[in-house]
Amino acid sequence: MNQTENTNTEWLFEITPKNKFFSLNLKEVWQYRDLLLLFVKRDVVTVYKQTVLGPLWYLIQPLFTSITFTIIFNNVAGISTGTVPPFLFNLAGITVWNYFTACLNGTSNTFGSNAGIFGKVYFPRIIVPLSVVVSNLVKFGIQFFIFICFYAYYYFQGAAIGMNGTTLFFPLLIVLMGILGLGLGMFISSLVTKYRDFSNLIGFGVQLLMYLSAVMYPMALIKEKIPTYGWLVAYNPLAYVIETTRYMLLDVGQISLLGLGYTFLVTLVVFFIGVLIFNRTEKSFIDTV
Amino acid sequence: MKDIILKAENISKQYRLGQVGTGTMAHDLNRWWHQVRGKENPYLKIGDVNDRSTKGTSDYVWALQDINFEVERGEILGIIGKNGAGKSTLLKILSRVTAPTTGSIKFGGRVASLLEVGTGFNGEMTGRENVYLNGAILGMTKKEITSKLDEIIEFSGCERYIDTPVKRYSSGMYVRLAFAVAAFLEPEILIVDEVLAVGDAEFQKKAIGKMQDISQKGGRTVLFVSHNMAAVKQLCTRGIVMENGRIAFEGKIDTIIDKYLNTDNNVSSIKKYTFNEAPSSEVIKLLEAEVINDKSENKLDFLINEKIGIKIKFEILMETDDIILGINLYNNEEIHILSSHQKNQIQNYNKGIYQTIVWFPGNFLSEGFHFCGVAAMSYKGFFRVHFHDINKFSFNIIDGFVENTARGIVYKGKFPGVVRPILEWDNVIAI
């Protein structure tokens, strides 16, 4: 049949009902890199429009959360943060945790909130969650800057904090966190298109997860205080990221290579599954959203 | 050798009707279970033909079924059909917004689709920022946009407001700017849905001109869906008519438009109302309307200089002296050409069936399809409309290049205008 076909065209691409099992299609994503950057710009710029405080809003939330945590967990409940000032201890955890939740929340409704655009024009859908992760990096940068300010303040006050050789690897940790949030977010966004139940789950799920992620306490403490449930934290890849963050930036707690390896593995698996499900959903989600 | 740039093979699209709920989950699981065992999707075998007006028996419906066609490079293909015939679904599949249930489409070039103008416009951002964003969404790179930015802004005619957030724009300006971005896309295949339905007449003209440019000068391929027969006729070279999710026929644009308008249920020179659908009040009920010539023969096609009669048959349900009949006339570009009603024919009706005829003179209307509807009103006491039908039956006027028309004997070219009366031209005098 094909030999008799009267055409000299080389097909550029083909649309079929079935997808390849796994496709990231990085080449296509690269072609649309300008779109990625413009989405990032849109996300960052439009947040400030018509607000008086502008980017300051990015700072207020982590600061007040840290203050609250310091009062409740450290002053009232008496959780010890060792030699590190509790406020700085909490701020470090919250800054990194915020990046994760921002990525997760931002990507978990990819299909729902972009149905208008997705229903009208094609571009690699993964651009949207990617842009969320990148634009949240900007937000993280601002929050991290305020952390640095307080860090410097406490440092000159003579607090026992310091850096170590591992600090250099901190950016990698953030990338890992971003990929984990992206993978999980893509997974959830795909399920939400058909079954809205999952968007409810995400709301309180994230909140609960924070308490299991060693954000406001050292990992060692939970194992010591409630050994029966300590495994919940020990199996949570996010807890290792938070704990390692504090080790890298404040030189407290412990760094567990095994734990980091485990986190890395989980991230890979979650990201793989996320892309897999996302691929399957993007083709025809517009019919079910 | 034909240079095929797009080839669609056996495309079908199935939709599930009703709501997503627990039932869907059961079907999803069943489907998945079949897939795991290597069996085919059990729900593909069922499904009704896509006909919106009849009640189906299945929860699944085929929005598209066995669509096959090819498009050559540089061709402007028109896709026409009634509402719900599957045109938009087809466009969505072609522009990769959704995937077909079966079949495949092969492309020999870069595709850009314009199912809407201004996709992704953000009200908070300025016109300039939105040009970049929208352009990138449509597949342009930042560099391409920058090189065309001045042209885009000029084409839109929004220069003065380009650094103002678009939420402050008037809707017309918004559309102009949005279309301007799309007009400077340079894909090999452009897919356009009825975006021309927006904007004022001047802008529509500009838009159609731009699309012609794109295909003629750029040698690019355009797929164009529209209800606007005038635009389709002007733009396209070839066309596809869709009906109930299938391709009814395809061919040269002029022939298929005529065929489409003729086979369309709405295009009939006679309308007999069934008991249930008849427009009526407690006073009057419309029974039948037909288009006739001066020999009282029912006809669809008339020469331009022929007299055309509309015969209206109606039933009076109670004694009255207060009924006035009227008609509405539209042309195939949906321009309301005229309405007319009985002026001074007030009469006393008893119960019974009546008929009347209203005549259009020859040499009055222009060529093409015309669509008619009957209305009935009361004026005494207070004004009241008993019914008001539009586009229920039609006739076609043909310019047969006969004698005694407004065309005269010399001119053989295109003759624009919605009416074509013979006007009186005085003799030329020297002054």
Chai-1 contact restraints between the chains, C-beta under 6 A:
chainA,res_idxA,chainB,res_idxB,connection_type,confidence,min_distance_angstrom,max_distance_angstrom,comment,restraint_id
A,N6,B,K2,contact,1.0,0.0,6.0,A-B,restraint_1
A,T7,B,I4,contact,1.0,0.0,6.0,A-B,restraint_2
A,N8,B,M1,contact,1.0,0.0,6.0,A-B,restraint_3
A,T9,B,I4,contact,1.0,0.0,6.0,A-B,restraint_4
A,T9,B,G108,contact,1.0,0.0,6.0,A-B,restraint_5
A,W11,B,K106,contact,1.0,0.0,6.0,A-B,restraint_6
A,W11,B,G108,contact,1.0,0.0,6.0,A-B,restraint_7
A,L12,B,F107,contact,1.0,0.0,6.0,A-B,restraint_8
A,L12,B,G108,contact,1.0,0.0,6.0,A-B,restraint_9
A,L12,B,G109,contact,1.0,0.0,6.0,A-B,restraint_10
A,F13,B,F107,contact,1.0,0.0,6.0,A-B,restraint_11
A,E14,B,S104,contact,1.0,0.0,6.0,A-B,restraint_12
A,E14,B,K106,contact,1.0,0.0,6.0,A-B,restraint_13
A,I15,B,I105,contact,1.0,0.0,6.0,A-B,restraint_14
A,T16,B,S104,contact,1.0,0.0,6.0,A-B,restraint_15
A,P17,B,A99,contact,1.0,0.0,6.0,A-B,restraint_16
A,P17,B,P100,contact,1.0,0.0,6.0,A-B,restraint_17
A,P17,B,T101,contact,1.0,0.0,6.0,A-B,restraint_18
A,P17,B,T102,contact,1.0,0.0,6.0,A-B,restraint_19
A,D34,B,A136,contact,1.0,0.0,6.0,A-B,restraint_20
A,D34,B,T141,contact,1.0,0.0,6.0,A-B,restraint_21
A,D34,B,K142,contact,1.0,0.0,6.0,A-B,restraint_22
A,L35,B,A136,contact,1.0,0.0,6.0,A-B,restraint_23
A,L38,B,Y132,contact,1.0,0.0,6.0,A-B,restraint_24
A,L38,B,L133,contact,1.0,0.0,6.0,A-B,restraint_25
A,L38,B,A136,contact,1.0,0.0,6.0,A-B,restraint_26
A,R42,B,N122,contact,1.0,0.0,6.0,A-B,restraint_27
A,T46,B,E124,contact,1.0,0.0,6.0,A-B,restraint_28
A,K49,B,E124,contact,1.0,0.0,6.0,A-B,restraint_29
A,I117,B,T119,contact,1.0,0.0,6.0,A-B,restraint_30
A,I117,B,G120,contact,1.0,0.0,6.0,A-B,restraint_31
A,G119,B,V97,contact,1.0,0.0,6.0,A-B,restraint_32
A,K120,B,L115,contact,1.0,0.0,6.0,A-B,restraint_33
A,K120,B,E116,contact,1.0,0.0,6.0,A-B,restraint_34
A,K120,B,T119,contact,1.0,0.0,6.0,A-B,restraint_35
A,V121,B,S113,contact,1.0,0.0,6.0,A-B,restraint_36
A,V121,B,T119,contact,1.0,0.0,6.0,A-B,restraint_37
A,V121,B,I137,contact,1.0,0.0,6.0,A-B,restraint_38
A,Y122,B,S95,contact,1.0,0.0,6.0,A-B,restraint_39
A,Y122,B,R96,contact,1.0,0.0,6.0,A-B,restraint_40
A,K283,B,A99,contact,1.0,0.0,6.0,A-B,restraint_41
A,S284,B,T98,contact,1.0,0.0,6.0,A-B,restraint_42
A,S284,B,A99,contact,1.0,0.0,6.0,A-B,restraint_43
A,I286,B,V97,contact,1.0,0.0,6.0,A-B,restraint_44
A,I286,B,T98,contact,1.0,0.0,6.0,A-B,restraint_45
A,D287,B,T98,contact,1.0,0.0,6.0,A-B,restraint_46
